[in-house]
């Protein structure tokens, strides 16, 4: 799997592309696993989130896309 960022810049550059990677955070006895997730929308906007599981990340992306579609539908002035 590739790194999500190189020198602080996202490597998720292609529209429709998604990437994720897991990492651990915490002290020795209290380490917790997290998933960093990025999705580049077809309009070029980047969605990035950190959650405990990939499923939670994808669920958040779906909610973000639904809200984005509702907002875009409301922008139409006729």
C-alpha positions as CSV (number, residue, x, y, z in Angstrom):
1,X,0.0,0.0,0.0
2,X,1.2,3.5,-0.7
3,X,1.5,6.3,1.8
4,X,-1.4,8.7,1.8
5,X,0.9,11.7,1.9
6,X,4.4,12.6,0.7
7,X,5.8,15.7,2.5
8,X,2.4,16.5,3.8
9,X,0.8,16.5,0.3
10,X,-2.0,13.9,-0.5
11,X,-1.1,11.2,-3.0
12,X,-4.8,10.6,-3.8
13,X,-4.8,12.6,-7.0
14,X,-7.0,10.8,-9.5
15,X,-10.7,11.6,-9.5
16,X,-12.6,8.6,-8.0
17,X,-9.5,7.3,-6.3
18,X,-9.6,6.1,-2.7
19,X,-6.8,5.0,-0.4
20,X,-6.5,3.9,3.2
21,X,-3.8,2.9,5.7
22,X,-3.9,1.8,9.3
23,X,-1.7,3.2,12.1
24,X,-1.4,2.9,15.9
25,X,-1.6,5.7,18.3
26,X,-1.2,5.8,22.1
27,X,1.2,4.6,24.8
28,X,2.6,1.1,25.1
29,X,-0.3,-0.3,27.1
30,X,-3.0,1.8,25.5
31,X,-2.3,1.6,21.8
32,X,-5.3,1.9,19.5
33,X,-5.6,1.1,15.8
34,X,-7.0,3.7,13.5
35,X,-7.7,3.9,9.7
36,X,-6.7,7.0,7.7
37,X,-8.9,7.2,4.6
38,X,-8.9,9.6,1.6
39,X,-11.2,9.8,-1.4
40,X,-10.8,12.2,-4.3
41,X,-14.3,13.0,-5.6
42,X,-14.9,13.2,-9.4
43,X,-15.1,17.0,-9.1
44,X,-11.6,17.1,-7.6
45,X,-12.5,17.7,-3.9
46,X,-10.6,15.6,-1.4
47,X,-12.4,13.9,1.5
48,X,-10.1,12.7,4.3
49,X,-11.0,11.2,7.6
50,X,-9.5,9.1,10.5
51,X,-11.8,6.6,12.2
52,X,-11.2,3.3,14.1
53,X,-12.3,1.1,11.1
54,X,-12.4,1.3,7.3
55,X,-16.2,0.7,7.4
56,X,-16.7,3.8,9.6
57,X,-14.6,5.8,7.2
58,X,-16.6,4.6,4.2
59,X,-19.9,5.3,6.0
60,X,-18.7,8.8,6.7
61,X,-17.7,9.3,3.0
62,X,-21.1,8.1,1.8
63,X,-22.8,10.6,4.2
64,X,-20.5,13.3,2.9
65,X,-21.3,12.5,-0.7
66,X,-25.1,12.5,0.0
67,X,-24.8,15.9,1.7
68,X,-22.7,17.2,-1.2
69,X,-25.3,16.0,-3.7
70,X,-28.1,17.7,-1.7
71,X,-26.1,20.9,-1.6
72,X,-25.4,20.8,-5.3
73,X,-29.1,20.1,-6.1
74,X,-30.1,23.1,-4.0
75,X,-27.7,25.4,-5.9
76,X,-29.8,25.2,-9.1
77,X,-31.6,28.5,-9.6
78,X,-34.1,28.5,-12.5
